[in-house]
Amino acid sequence: QVQLRESGPGLVKPSQTLSLTCTVSGGSITTRDYDWIWIRQPPGKGLEWIGYIAYSGTTLCSPSLKSRTSISRDTSKNQFTLQLRSMTPEDTAVYYCARGVAAWAYDYWGQGTQVTVSS
């Protein structure tokens, strides 16, 4: 059974950088053909795809967030990380990590972590 768990600060000040880590157990993030995804849901809105890091280490980010986003991984810890720079209150959301098995198809999700941007 694959499990994902997000960790990071629940409160970030405007202009700061958010750093979230997703720890994966029950499966390796280097296993072929799986992607490791970051998604968020702002209050009262739908899910927003942020980006992913593939099993190969290749990354891709949403065009709307690309200039502020970095996704990386630590294979020794079986973790992948999201950094989102220059945070604003509009970045307030529940942030999820997930495993992608095909385009827009995710089979395992973390429980989500609330991130609030406020001074």
PyMOL commands that set and color helices and strands:
alter all, ss='L'
color gray80, all
select helices_A, chain A and resi 66-68+89-91
alter helices_A, ss='H'
color red, helices_A
select strands_A, chain A and resi 3-7+11-12+18-25+35-41+48-54+59-61+69-74+79-84+93-102+105-109+113-117
alter strands_A, ss='S'
color yellow, strands_A
deselect
rebuild
show_as cartoon
